[in-house]
Amino acid sequence: MQPGEVELGSWLVALLLGFAHGVTGMLVVTDRRVIFRPKVGGTSLVGMAVSQLPTYKARHTVILGKHEIASATCDKGMINNKIRIVAADGTTYVFNRQIASADPIMAAIAQGR
């Protein structure tokens, strides 16, 4: 957190990297930024061990200023609620919230934009 930055909420989500593959971590939304910090990659013992390497964590960490967000949408389903954030440079990030509501995350992202 930066000086004067206010956290609006944090949620456990998965950053989707491809079909049926993701990295579990914490999505923190502040009044200025959206931050994803990975915790565990995969469910296998090897995947969990690899996900603790500093290079793995650095490669899957996402830090976006709210001014860098071109659009944020939510795809709601019965089993998956996905938050899709498109950055100004065209990079797309998809976070899966599973069956939990994504509405609080969307409200926090919209706040201060």
DRENDO-10808 format. One record per residue: residue number from 1; residue in three letters; z, x, y of N, C-alpha, C in turn. Coordinates in pm, 1 decimal. Atoms other than C-alpha are relative to their C-alpha. Layout:
BEGIN
<pt pos="NUM" code="ALA" n_w="Z" n_u="X" n_v="Y" ca_w="Z" ca_u="X" ca_v="Y" c_w="Z" c_u="X" c_v="Y"/>
...
***
This chain:
BEGIN
<pt pos="1" code="MET" n_w="0.0" n_u="83.9" n_v="-118.3" ca_w="0.0" ca_u="0.0" ca_v="0.0" c_w="0.0" c_u="88.3" c_v="124.6"/>
<pt pos="2" code="GLN" n_w="6.7" n_u="-70.2" n_v="-127.1" ca_w="-80.8" ca_u="111.1" ca_v="350.1" c_w="107.5" c_u="-54.6" c_v="94.1"/>
<pt pos="3" code="PRO" n_w="-99.5" n_u="49.7" n_v="-95.0" ca_w="166.6" ca_u="84.1" ca_v="638.8" c_w="-47.3" c_u="-129.8" c_v="66.4"/>
<pt pos="4" code="GLY" n_w="32.1" n_u="128.1" n_v="-62.7" ca_w="173.4" ca_u="-272.6" ca_v="769.8" c_w="-79.7" c_u="-94.7" c_v="-87.7"/>
<pt pos="5" code="GLU" n_w="78.5" n_u="84.5" n_v="91.6" ca_w="-25.6" ca_u="-407.6" ca_v="472.6" c_w="94.2" c_u="-95.1" c_v="-73.7"/>
<pt pos="6" code="VAL" n_w="-83.9" n_u="102.5" n_v="62.2" ca_w="110.5" ca_u="-730.3" ca_v="324.0" c_w="-64.2" c_u="-45.3" c_v="-130.9"/>
<pt pos="7" code="GLU" n_w="50.0" n_u="46.7" n_v="129.8" ca_w="72.9" ca_u="-816.2" ca_v="-45.5" c_w="3.2" c_u="-152.1" c_v="-4.0"/>
<pt pos="8" code="LEU" n_w="10.3" n_u="145.8" n_v="9.5" ca_w="-47.1" ca_u="-1173.5" ca_v="-95.5" c_w="23.8" c_u="-48.7" c_v="-141.9"/>
<pt pos="9" code="GLY" n_w="-25.8" n_u="36.8" n_v="138.3" ca_w="-8.3" ca_u="-1169.2" ca_v="-473.6" c_w="-56.3" c_u="103.7" c_v="-94.9"/>
<pt pos="10" code="SER" n_w="52.4" n_u="-87.9" n_v="104.5" ca_w="-66.5" ca_u="-980.4" ca_v="-797.2" c_w="-7.9" c_u="-78.9" c_v="-130.0"/>
<pt pos="11" code="TRP" n_w="27.0" n_u="74.6" n_v="121.0" ca_w="-206.3" ca_u="-1107.2" ca_v="-1125.3" c_w="-51.3" c_u="91.9" c_v="-110.3"/>
<pt pos="12" code="LEU" n_w="52.4" n_u="-71.4" n_v="115.6" ca_w="-276.7" ca_u="-976.0" ca_v="-1474.0" c_w="-137.5" c_u="-57.8" c_v="-31.9"/>
<pt pos="13" code="VAL" n_w="137.9" n_u="42.2" n_v="24.7" ca_w="-654.0" ca_u="-990.8" ca_v="-1530.0" c_w="-69.4" c_u="105.9" c_v="-85.2"/>
<pt pos="14" code="ALA" n_w="84.1" n_u="-98.3" n_v="68.3" ca_w="-929.4" ca_u="-817.2" ca_v="-1724.5" c_w="-124.3" c_u="22.2" c_v="84.2"/>
<pt pos="15" code="LEU" n_w="124.2" n_u="-35.6" n_v="-66.8" ca_w="-1209.6" ca_u="-633.1" ca_v="-1546.9" c_w="-106.2" c_u="6.6" c_v="-107.6"/>
<pt pos="16" code="LEU" n_w="103.8" n_u="4.2" n_v="102.4" ca_w="-1519.1" ca_u="-719.4" ca_v="-1748.9" c_w="-102.1" c_u="110.0" c_v="25.2"/>
<pt pos="17" code="LEU" n_w="91.4" n_u="-113.2" n_v="-11.9" ca_w="-1737.9" ca_u="-417.0" ca_v="-1815.2" c_w="-131.1" c_u="-24.0" c_v="-72.3"/>
<pt pos="18" code="GLY" n_w="119.6" n_u="31.7" n_v="76.6" ca_w="-1992.7" ca_u="-569.7" ca_v="-2048.6" c_w="31.1" c_u="-119.6" c_v="-86.6"/>
<pt pos="19" code="PHE" n_w="-19.1" n_u="116.6" n_v="85.2" ca_w="-2032.5" ca_u="-838.2" ca_v="-2308.9" c_w="123.9" c_u="18.2" c_v="-87.9"/>
<pt pos="20" code="ALA" n_w="-122.8" n_u="4.2" n_v="81.1" ca_w="-1687.2" ca_u="-910.9" ca_v="-2460.6" c_w="78.9" c_u="130.1" c_v="5.8"/>
<pt pos="21" code="HIS" n_w="-76.7" n_u="-123.0" n_v="-13.8" ca_w="-1543.4" ca_u="-580.9" ca_v="-2332.9" c_w="60.8" c_u="2.1" c_v="138.9"/>
<pt pos="22" code="GLY" n_w="-63.9" n_u="-5.1" n_v="-130.2" ca_w="-1292.6" ca_u="-538.9" ca_v="-2057.2" c_w="118.8" c_u="93.1" c_v="0.5"/>
<pt pos="23" code="VAL" n_w="-116.2" n_u="-84.6" n_v="-20.5" ca_w="-1002.8" ca_u="-341.3" ca_v="-1918.3" c_w="107.4" c_u="-87.4" c_v="62.2"/>
<pt pos="24" code="THR" n_w="-109.7" n_u="80.4" n_v="-50.9" ca_w="-670.1" ca_u="-515.8" ca_v="-1866.5" c_w="73.7" c_u="78.2" c_v="108.7"/>
<pt pos="25" code="GLY" n_w="-73.8" n_u="-65.5" n_v="-107.2" ca_w="-483.2" ca_u="-441.9" ca_v="-1545.9" c_w="52.4" c_u="-100.6" c_v="100.1"/>
<pt pos="26" code="MET" n_w="-55.6" n_u="83.6" n_v="-106.5" ca_w="-322.0" ca_u="-573.6" ca_v="-1231.0" c_w="-97.3" c_u="-8.6" c_v="116.3"/>
<pt pos="27" code="LEU" n_w="80.4" n_u="25.5" n_v="-118.6" ca_w="-526.4" ca_u="-730.2" ca_v="-953.9" c_w="96.8" c_u="-33.5" c_v="112.4"/>
<pt pos="28" code="VAL" n_w="-88.5" n_u="19.8" n_v="-114.7" ca_w="-339.8" ca_u="-700.5" ca_v="-624.8" c_w="-87.4" c_u="-34.0" c_v="119.7"/>
<pt pos="29" code="VAL" n_w="72.9" n_u="39.5" n_v="-120.0" ca_w="-468.1" ca_u="-882.9" ca_v="-317.7" c_w="96.8" c_u="9.4" c_v="116.2"/>
<pt pos="30" code="THR" n_w="-79.7" n_u="-13.4" n_v="-121.8" ca_w="-334.0" ca_u="-786.3" ca_v="22.1" c_w="-74.7" c_u="-67.1" c_v="114.4"/>
<pt pos="31" code="ASP" n_w="67.6" n_u="57.5" n_v="-116.6" ca_w="-418.5" ca_u="-904.4" ca_v="369.8" c_w="-122.2" c_u="82.6" c_v="41.0"/>
<pt pos="32" code="ARG" n_w="111.8" n_u="-87.6" n_v="-36.6" ca_w="-667.1" ca_u="-611.4" ca_v="392.4" c_w="-92.5" c_u="37.8" c_v="-114.9"/>
<pt pos="33" code="ARG" n_w="76.0" n_u="-55.3" n_v="112.0" ca_w="-781.5" ca_u="-515.8" ca_v="41.8" c_w="18.6" c_u="-79.1" c_v="-129.3"/>
<pt pos="34" code="VAL" n_w="-9.5" n_u="47.9" n_v="137.8" ca_w="-846.3" ca_u="-617.8" ca_v="-318.9" c_w="6.7" c_u="126.1" c_v="-85.7"/>
<pt pos="35" code="ILE" n_w="-23.2" n_u="-121.9" n_v="78.0" ca_w="-710.2" ca_u="-358.1" ca_v="-563.6" c_w="18.5" c_u="-37.3" c_v="-146.7"/>
<pt pos="36" code="PHE" n_w="-18.6" n_u="17.2" n_v="144.1" ca_w="-747.9" ca_u="-345.4" ca_v="-942.3" c_w="42.3" c_u="134.1" c_v="-57.5"/>
<pt pos="37" code="ARG" n_w="-49.6" n_u="-120.6" n_v="65.3" ca_w="-542.2" ca_u="-91.4" ca_v="-1135.7" c_w="5.7" c_u="-25.8" c_v="-150.5"/>
<pt pos="38" code="PRO" n_w="2.5" n_u="22.1" n_v="144.7" ca_w="-615.6" ca_u="-62.4" ca_v="-1508.9" c_w="131.2" c_u="38.8" c_v="-65.5"/>
<pt pos="39" code="LYS" n_w="-121.1" n_u="-29.1" n_v="77.7" ca_w="-329.5" ca_u="-68.2" ca_v="-1757.1" c_w="-35.8" c_u="40.3" c_v="-142.2"/>
<pt pos="40" code="VAL" n_w="32.6" n_u="-25.9" n_v="140.3" ca_w="-476.2" ca_u="-85.5" ca_v="-2108.5" c_w="-146.8" c_u="-31.7" c_v="-24.4"/>
<pt pos="41" code="GLY" n_w="139.3" n_u="21.9" n_v="36.3" ca_w="-833.1" ca_u="-48.2" ca_v="-2234.2" c_w="-11.6" c_u="-27.0" c_v="-148.1"/>
<pt pos="42" code="GLY" n_w="17.5" n_u="34.8" n_v="140.8" ca_w="-902.6" ca_u="-229.8" ca_v="-2559.7" c_w="131.2" c_u="-33.5" c_v="-68.8"/>
<pt pos="43" code="THR" n_w="-118.7" n_u="37.9" n_v="76.7" ca_w="-663.4" ca_u="-340.4" ca_v="-2829.4" c_w="28.0" c_u="96.4" c_v="-115.2"/>
<pt pos="44" code="SER" n_w="-22.6" n_u="-96.9" n_v="107.0" ca_w="-702.8" ca_u="-52.1" ca_v="-3074.1" c_w="94.9" c_u="109.2" c_v="48.5"/>
<pt pos="45" code="LEU" n_w="-90.7" n_u="-109.5" n_v="-33.9" ca_w="-458.0" ca_u="236.8" ca_v="-3085.3" c_w="-74.5" c_u="108.9" c_v="77.6"/>
<pt pos="46" code="VAL" n_w="81.2" n_u="-100.3" n_v="-69.2" ca_w="-736.5" ca_u="476.3" ca_v="-2979.3" c_w="-31.8" c_u="-47.0" c_v="141.5"/>
<pt pos="47" code="GLY" n_w="31.1" n_u="54.6" n_v="-131.9" ca_w="-839.6" ca_u="247.9" ca_v="-2691.9" c_w="119.6" c_u="4.5" c_v="92.9"/>
<pt pos="48" code="MET" n_w="-121.2" n_u="-3.8" n_v="-81.7" ca_w="-480.8" ca_u="225.7" ca_v="-2570.0" c_w="33.6" c_u="142.9" c_v="41.1"/>
<pt pos="49" code="ALA" n_w="-28.3" n_u="-140.4" n_v="-31.6" ca_w="-437.5" ca_u="603.6" ca_v="-2589.0" c_w="-97.3" c_u="53.5" c_v="105.4"/>
<pt pos="50" code="VAL" n_w="101.4" n_u="-47.5" n_v="-94.1" ca_w="-765.0" ca_u="676.0" ca_v="-2406.9" c_w="22.8" c_u="-59.0" c_v="138.9"/>
<pt pos="51" code="SER" n_w="-17.2" n_u="66.2" n_v="-129.2" ca_w="-679.7" ca_u="425.2" ca_v="-2133.1" c_w="112.3" c_u="61.8" c_v="82.3"/>
<pt pos="52" code="GLN" n_w="-107.7" n_u="-63.6" n_v="-74.4" ca_w="-379.0" ca_u="636.1" ca_v="-2035.6" c_w="-42.8" c_u="131.5" c_v="65.2"/>
<pt pos="53" code="LEU" n_w="51.4" n_u="-122.0" n_v="-61.8" ca_w="-594.4" ca_u="935.7" ca_v="-1936.1" c_w="-26.4" c_u="-23.9" c_v="148.8"/>
<pt pos="54" code="PRO" n_w="23.6" n_u="17.4" n_v="-144.4" ca_w="-608.4" ca_u="989.4" ca_v="-1556.8" c_w="-147.5" c_u="-24.9" c_v="35.1"/>
<pt pos="55" code="THR" n_w="142.4" n_u="19.4" n_v="-29.3" ca_w="-990.3" ca_u="1008.4" ca_v="-1563.9" c_w="-43.5" c_u="-143.2" c_v="-31.5"/>
<pt pos="56" code="TYR" n_w="30.7" n_u="137.5" n_v="37.0" ca_w="-1011.4" ca_u="668.6" ca_v="-1738.8" c_w="50.0" c_u="-93.8" c_v="109.2"/>
<pt pos="57" code="LYS" n_w="-58.1" n_u="86.7" n_v="-102.8" ca_w="-778.6" ca_u="509.6" ca_v="-1483.9" c_w="-77.1" c_u="10.5" c_v="130.6"/>
<pt pos="58" code="ALA" n_w="74.4" n_u="-18.5" n_v="-124.6" ca_w="-968.6" ca_u="660.2" ca_v="-1190.4" c_w="-136.5" c_u="-67.5" c_v="-7.0"/>
<pt pos="59" code="ARG" n_w="133.7" n_u="57.3" n_v="15.2" ca_w="-1304.0" ca_u="541.5" ca_v="-1329.2" c_w="2.9" c_u="-152.7" c_v="6.6"/>
<pt pos="60" code="HIS" n_w="-6.6" n_u="145.7" n_v="4.6" ca_w="-1183.6" ca_u="180.2" ca_v="-1365.0" c_w="86.6" c_u="-61.2" c_v="110.8"/>
<pt pos="61" code="THR" n_w="-75.2" n_u="51.7" n_v="-113.6" ca_w="-977.0" ca_u="148.5" ca_v="-1047.9" c_w="-98.9" c_u="-52.9" c_v="103.9"/>
<pt pos="62" code="VAL" n_w="86.2" n_u="62.1" n_v="-101.1" ca_w="-1132.4" ca_u="-84.6" ca_v="-789.5" c_w="83.8" c_u="-20.2" c_v="125.5"/>
<pt pos="63" code="ILE" n_w="-65.5" n_u="21.8" n_v="-129.4" ca_w="-1033.4" ca_u="-75.0" ca_v="-423.1" c_w="-108.7" c_u="-43.8" c_v="98.0"/>
<pt pos="64" code="LEU" n_w="98.7" n_u="55.8" n_v="-94.3" ca_w="-1230.0" ca_u="-298.4" ca_v="-186.9" c_w="71.2" c_u="-51.4" c_v="124.0"/>
<pt pos="65" code="GLY" n_w="-48.6" n_u="60.5" n_v="-123.0" ca_w="-1157.4" ca_u="-367.0" ca_v="175.9" c_w="-57.5" c_u="-140.7" c_v="9.4"/>
<pt pos="66" code="LYS" n_w="50.8" n_u="137.7" n_v="-9.6" ca_w="-1191.7" ca_u="-736.5" ca_v="252.2" c_w="-127.6" c_u="-7.3" c_v="83.0"/>
<pt pos="67" code="HIS" n_w="122.6" n_u="-3.8" n_v="-80.2" ca_w="-1459.3" ca_u="-645.9" ca_v="507.1" c_w="-120.2" c_u="43.3" c_v="-84.6"/>
<pt pos="68" code="GLU" n_w="107.1" n_u="-45.1" n_v="89.4" ca_w="-1661.4" ca_u="-496.8" ca_v="216.5" c_w="-46.7" c_u="-109.5" c_v="-96.6"/>
<pt pos="69" code="ILE" n_w="32.0" n_u="107.5" n_v="93.9" ca_w="-1672.7" ca_u="-827.2" ca_v="23.3" c_w="-107.5" c_u="-90.0" c_v="60.0"/>
<pt pos="70" code="ALA" n_w="109.6" n_u="86.5" n_v="-44.3" ca_w="-2005.5" ca_u="-1008.3" ca_v="60.8" c_w="24.6" c_u="-143.6" c_v="-44.7"/>
<pt pos="71" code="SER" n_w="-30.7" n_u="134.7" n_v="49.7" ca_w="-1903.4" ca_u="-1303.8" ca_v="-158.4" c_w="102.6" c_u="7.7" c_v="-112.2"/>
<pt pos="72" code="ALA" n_w="-97.2" n_u="13.6" n_v="108.8" ca_w="-1629.9" ca_u="-1417.7" ca_v="-394.7" c_w="-12.1" c_u="-142.4" c_v="-52.7"/>
<pt pos="73" code="THR" n_w="15.0" n_u="132.1" n_v="62.0" ca_w="-1686.0" ca_u="-1705.0" ca_v="-638.6" c_w="82.6" c_u="-5.7" c_v="-126.8"/>
<pt pos="74" code="CYS" n_w="-76.8" n_u="20.3" n_v="121.9" ca_w="-1507.1" ca_u="-1851.9" ca_v="-935.8" c_w="-80.8" c_u="-85.9" c_v="-96.6"/>
<pt pos="75" code="ASP" n_w="64.0" n_u="76.2" n_v="107.0" ca_w="-1667.3" ca_u="-1965.1" ca_v="-1261.7" c_w="111.2" c_u="-54.4" c_v="-88.1"/>
<pt pos="76" code="LYS" n_w="-108.8" n_u="61.4" n_v="75.8" ca_w="-1423.3" ca_u="-2212.7" ca_v="-1416.3" c_w="-51.9" c_u="-55.5" c_v="-131.3"/>
<pt pos="77" code="GLY" n_w="33.0" n_u="51.9" n_v="131.4" ca_w="-1434.1" ca_u="-2294.5" ca_v="-1785.0" c_w="127.0" c_u="-43.4" c_v="-70.6"/>
<pt pos="78" code="MET" n_w="-117.5" n_u="44.3" n_v="75.0" ca_w="-1204.9" ca_u="-2433.9" ca_v="-2050.0" c_w="82.1" c_u="117.9" c_v="-50.2"/>
<pt pos="79" code="ILE" n_w="-70.4" n_u="-114.6" n_v="56.8" ca_w="-1118.2" ca_u="-2092.8" ca_v="-2192.5" c_w="5.8" c_u="116.5" c_v="98.0"/>
<pt pos="80" code="ASN" n_w="6.8" n_u="-112.0" n_v="-92.4" ca_w="-1221.1" ca_u="-1846.4" ca_v="-1922.6" c_w="-18.3" c_u="-45.8" c_v="143.0"/>
<pt pos="81" code="ASN" n_w="16.6" n_u="18.3" n_v="-143.5" ca_w="-1181.8" ca_u="-1848.9" ca_v="-1546.4" c_w="-34.4" c_u="136.8" c_v="56.1"/>
<pt pos="82" code="LYS" n_w="47.4" n_u="-130.8" n_v="-44.8" ca_w="-1386.8" ca_u="-1565.6" ca_v="-1400.2" c_w="-17.2" c_u="1.8" c_v="150.8"/>
<pt pos="83" code="ILE" n_w="16.1" n_u="-22.3" n_v="-142.4" ca_w="-1366.3" ca_u="-1436.1" ca_v="-1046.2" c_w="-108.4" c_u="105.5" c_v="15.9"/>
<pt pos="84" code="ARG" n_w="112.6" n_u="-91.2" n_v="-21.2" ca_w="-1692.5" ca_u="-1271.9" ca_v="-936.3" c_w="0.1" c_u="41.6" c_v="146.4"/>
<pt pos="85" code="ILE" n_w="0.3" n_u="-54.8" n_v="-135.9" ca_w="-1674.2" ca_u="-1045.1" ca_v="-632.9" c_w="-121.9" c_u="89.4" c_v="15.0"/>
<pt pos="86" code="VAL" n_w="117.8" n_u="-81.5" n_v="-29.5" ca_w="-1993.9" ca_u="-902.5" ca_v="-487.0" c_w="29.4" c_u="76.7" c_v="128.4"/>
<pt pos="87" code="ALA" n_w="-24.6" n_u="-85.9" n_v="-115.6" ca_w="-1948.0" ca_u="-606.9" ca_v="-252.2" c_w="-124.6" c_u="4.8" c_v="87.6"/>
<pt pos="88" code="ALA" n_w="111.5" n_u="-8.5" n_v="-94.8" ca_w="-2167.2" ca_u="-547.7" ca_v="52.0" c_w="-111.0" c_u="91.6" c_v="-50.5"/>
<pt pos="89" code="ASP" n_w="101.7" n_u="-91.7" n_v="54.1" ca_w="-2345.2" ca_u="-265.6" ca_v="-136.4" c_w="-70.5" c_u="-55.5" c_v="-123.5"/>
<pt pos="90" code="GLY" n_w="63.5" n_u="65.0" n_v="114.1" ca_w="-2444.1" ca_u="-509.0" ca_v="-414.1" c_w="73.4" c_u="14.5" c_v="-131.4"/>
<pt pos="91" code="THR" n_w="-78.5" n_u="-16.6" n_v="121.5" ca_w="-2188.9" ca_u="-395.4" ca_v="-671.4" c_w="74.1" c_u="-129.3" c_v="-31.4"/>
<pt pos="92" code="THR" n_w="-66.8" n_u="122.7" n_v="42.7" ca_w="-2052.6" ca_u="-688.0" ca_v="-872.8" c_w="117.1" c_u="33.7" c_v="-90.8"/>
<pt pos="93" code="TYR" n_w="-119.4" n_u="-15.1" n_v="82.1" ca_w="-1702.3" ca_u="-701.0" ca_v="-1019.4" c_w="35.7" c_u="-137.7" c_v="-53.3"/>
<pt pos="94" code="VAL" n_w="-37.7" n_u="126.8" n_v="61.4" ca_w="-1604.1" ca_u="-974.6" ca_v="-1264.4" c_w="136.9" c_u="17.9" c_v="-64.2"/>
<pt pos="95" code="PHE" n_w="-135.8" n_u="-2.3" n_v="52.4" ca_w="-1237.9" ca_u="-1039.1" ca_v="-1339.5" c_w="22.9" c_u="-128.1" c_v="-79.5"/>
<pt pos="96" code="ASN" n_w="-25.3" n_u="115.0" n_v="86.0" ca_w="-1137.4" ca_u="-1268.9" ca_v="-1626.5" c_w="148.7" c_u="-32.1" c_v="4.6"/>
<pt pos="97" code="ARG" n_w="-138.3" n_u="46.9" n_v="-11.0" ca_w="-820.1" ca_u="-1471.0" ca_v="-1577.1" c_w="41.1" c_u="-78.9" c_v="-124.6"/>
<pt pos="98" code="GLN" n_w="-22.6" n_u="77.6" n_v="122.4" ca_w="-845.2" ca_u="-1636.7" ca_v="-1923.3" c_w="20.5" c_u="-146.8" c_v="36.6"/>
<pt pos="99" code="ILE" n_w="-18.2" n_u="143.7" n_v="-23.7" ca_w="-706.6" ca_u="-1993.8" ca_v="-1922.2" c_w="82.6" c_u="-29.7" c_v="125.0"/>
<pt pos="100" code="ALA" n_w="-80.9" n_u="20.8" n_v="-120.1" ca_w="-479.8" ca_u="-1941.5" ca_v="-1620.0" c_w="-90.9" c_u="-28.6" c_v="119.9"/>
<pt pos="101" code="SER" n_w="78.1" n_u="37.8" n_v="-117.9" ca_w="-598.0" ca_u="-2082.9" ca_v="-1289.5" c_w="-31.3" c_u="121.8" c_v="87.4"/>
<pt pos="102" code="ALA" n_w="42.7" n_u="-106.5" n_v="-90.7" ca_w="-792.6" ca_u="-1849.6" ca_v="-1062.5" c_w="13.3" c_u="-43.2" c_v="145.9"/>
<pt pos="103" code="ASP" n_w="-9.6" n_u="52.0" n_v="-136.3" ca_w="-728.0" ca_u="-2067.9" ca_v="-756.4" c_w="90.8" c_u="83.2" c_v="91.5"/>
<pt pos="104" code="PRO" n_w="-83.3" n_u="-81.7" n_v="-89.8" ca_w="-434.8" ca_u="-1857.2" ca_v="-622.1" c_w="-66.9" c_u="131.6" c_v="39.8"/>
<pt pos="105" code="ILE" n_w="70.5" n_u="-124.5" n_v="-30.2" ca_w="-648.6" ca_u="-1542.4" ca_v="-643.7" c_w="-108.5" c_u="-25.9" c_v="103.2"/>
<pt pos="106" code="MET" n_w="108.2" n_u="32.5" n_v="-94.2" ca_w="-940.6" ca_u="-1707.9" ca_v="-466.5" c_w="56.9" c_u="-29.0" c_v="139.6"/>
<pt pos="107" code="ALA" n_w="-61.9" n_u="29.6" n_v="-129.0" ca_w="-707.8" ca_u="-1834.7" ca_v="-192.1" c_w="46.8" c_u="129.2" c_v="68.2"/>
<pt pos="108" code="ALA" n_w="-46.0" n_u="-126.7" n_v="-56.7" ca_w="-559.7" ca_u="-1485.9" ca_v="-144.0" c_w="-118.2" c_u="83.8" c_v="49.3"/>
<pt pos="109" code="ILE" n_w="118.6" n_u="-75.1" n_v="-42.8" ca_w="-907.0" ca_u="-1327.1" ca_v="-125.2" c_w="-56.4" c_u="-59.3" c_v="128.7"/>
<pt pos="110" code="ALA" n_w="55.5" n_u="66.6" n_v="-118.3" ca_w="-1020.4" ca_u="-1585.7" ca_v="131.0" c_w="86.9" c_u="20.9" c_v="123.3"/>
<pt pos="111" code="GLN" n_w="-91.7" n_u="-16.4" n_v="-112.5" ca_w="-711.9" ca_u="-1529.5" ca_v="345.5" c_w="-26.7" c_u="131.6" c_v="72.2"/>
<pt pos="112" code="GLY" n_w="22.2" n_u="-119.1" n_v="-81.2" ca_w="-785.3" ca_u="-1285.4" ca_v="624.9" c_w="-141.9" c_u="52.6" c_v="-1.0"/>
<pt pos="113" code="ARG" n_w="141.0" n_u="-44.8" n_v="0.7" ca_w="-1162.1" ca_u="-1258.6" ca_v="559.4" c_w="-70.1" c_u="-51.5" c_v="120.6"/>
***
